[in-house]
Amino acid sequence: MKKRTIEIMDTTLRDGEQTSGVSFTASEKLTLAKLLLEELKVDRIEVASARVSKGEFQAVKSIMEWARETGRIHQVEVLTFVDNGASIAWMKKAGARVQNLLTKGSLNHLTHQLKKTPEEHFEAISRVIEIAQNEDIETNVYLEDWSNGMRNSQEYVFQFLDFLAQQPIKRILLPDTLGILTPSETFDYIKKIINRYPETHFDFHGHNDYDLSVSNVMEALKAGAHGLHLTVNGMGERAGNAPLASAIAVINDFLPGIETTAVESSLFKVSKLVSTFTGFGIPANKPIVGGNVFTQTAGIHADGDNKKNLYFSNLMPERFGRKRKYALGKTSGKANILKNLQELGLTLNDEEVQKVTERIIELGDRKEKVTTDDLPYIISDVLDSTSFKQKVFIKSYVLTHAKGLLPSSTLSIEIEGDSYEEHAQGDGQFDAFMNALKKVYETRGSKLPKLVDYAVRIPPGSSSDALCETMITWRTGKKDFMTTGLDSDQTVSAIKATEKMLNII
């Protein structure tokens, strides 16, 4: 069966920019325009509204200069208005060649906003289309509030479509402007229109106010829609537009008779760039592009993946240039840890895996986030802790730091069954702790090794704030040795490294 290819028009740079608090610079718009058309390979992009600002004019001008050089001039569209040709003049100066003319798709909007009759509106529209034709500008027509028009004033909508069917236009754009349609309504309305105007190209433009935009996209295509309007990360006014990544994945997986030119493997890259430009983070649980989408957290899922990929679906991360991850936390269990060890190329015995698991669960109970990058540090710390028989226990300590006062520390320590408590001040909290510790060892007639180097680092590449590693080099006579401590608090990790040193000596 021959597949039906549908057009994807990305409107991130126009409708997506109507997200509250979002504004793209001219250079950002040009960068995204290139990425959307050249790499993601959508069919068309809507880049601006006419007559909005000088900045918008410069953005469109730079995009059109690039589009002309690369033969993409008819893939770039601008939203225009029924303004007796003023928008057309603006477009012509900017070099744009395709207008998306905004008209009224419901009798309610026409009557109360424009206060015109249908005939008066149609006459004004035909004048704009004629001006565009004379200027060699291609016209598509938006029916604003079309979804409410179909619900409440179908006679007007069909009167309007009868008029447009006789006009020299390329496409009719059907927006669910307020995101009010149900999937069944979307199918019924578009099916009725396609049957009545089989020779006309219709795009569906969905909004997401009820979180139904992707479902509505599916039904629009099943009903015969020829194109879709989508935005990266579902950006747009109010709850946003139908999200590009989700729509493409759904089409590829659930609509076998339909195809697009969009490149799945570029979706995540474009999503991240739009997030960077706008400052709007991608929710971790957002389908396809969210941080957690391909992350298994429960240990039972990782175990199932080891046994015939029981928790895999067709939605494989590799399709989108991503990788499956196994989260480390209190619910991850042994199976998740083994998956992460496998990725790192590390092998531990059962006892060592159990100890690492216990440490990760302990961090999870403290609501610390642990990543794969943290894992080697945890392993090193846990295995290092078992390399000696512990005879020294730092039981308790208090660290204080107040403005105008020297930092101080009180500690309680057990050495080979004997308990000691001391208090001291110092240049910093750890220095105060070490001064108190020296007092304890002086009472025992012992001398501590000299601290010769102190370094703190977080795991390279780690995106968590769960752990930092403190590495302290000690000197006894002419011999140097190093101990490490691991904790979310820098001073505590240094104290843990010190406790290891006390047991080694």
Salt bridges, closest charged atoms under 4 A:
GLU7 OE1 - ARG44 NH1 2.64
GLU7 OE1 - ARG171 NE 3.02
GLU7 OE1 - HIS201 NE2 3.71
ASP15 OD1 - ARG14 NH1 3.74
ASP15 OD2 - HIS205 NE2 2.85
ASP15 OD2 - HIS207 NE2 3.47
GLU17 OE1 - LYS29 NZ 3.04
GLU39 OE2 - LYS269 NZ 2.42
GLU46 OE1 - ARG14 NE 3.06
GLU56 OE1 - LYS29 NZ 3.03
GLU77 OE2 - ARG44 NE 2.52
GLU77 OE2 - ARG171 NH1 3.91
ASP83 OD2 - ARG51 NH1 2.58
GLU123 OE2 - ARG127 NH1 3.62
GLU135 OE1 - LYS92 NZ 2.65
ASP136 OD2 - ARG97 NH2 3.71
GLU138 OE1 - HIS74 ND1 3.74
GLU138 OE1 - LYS170 NZ 3.99
GLU138 OE2 - ARG171 NH1 3.72
GLU144 OE1 - LYS104 NZ 2.86
ASP145 OD2 - HIS109 NE2 3.56
ASP162 OD2 - ARG196 NH2 3.06
GLU185 OE2 - ARG151 NE 2.78
ASP203 OD2 - ARG44 NH2 2.94
ASP203 OD1 - HIS201 NE2 2.70
ASP203 OD2 - HIS229 NE2 2.89
ASP209 OD2 - ARG238 NE 2.69
GLU219 OE2 - LYS222 NZ 3.21
ASP253 OD2 - ARG319 NH1 2.89
GLU264 OE2 - ARG319 NH2 2.51
ASP303 OD2 - LYS307 NZ 3.02
GLU343 OE2 - LYS323 NZ 3.80
ASP350 OD1 - LYS334 NZ 3.85
GLU351 OE2 - LYS355 NZ 3.22
GLU362 OE1 - ARG359 NE 3.69
GLU362 OE2 - ARG366 NH1 3.38
ASP381 OD2 - ARG359 NH1 2.46
ASP381 OD1 - LYS500 NZ 2.63
ASP384 OD2 - LYS500 NZ 3.23
GLU416 OE1 - ARG444 NH2 3.61
GLU469 OE1 - ARG457 NE 3.01
ASP480 OD1 - ARG475 NE 2.71
ASP487 OD1 - ARG366 NH2 3.59
ASP487 OD1 - LYS496 NZ 2.96
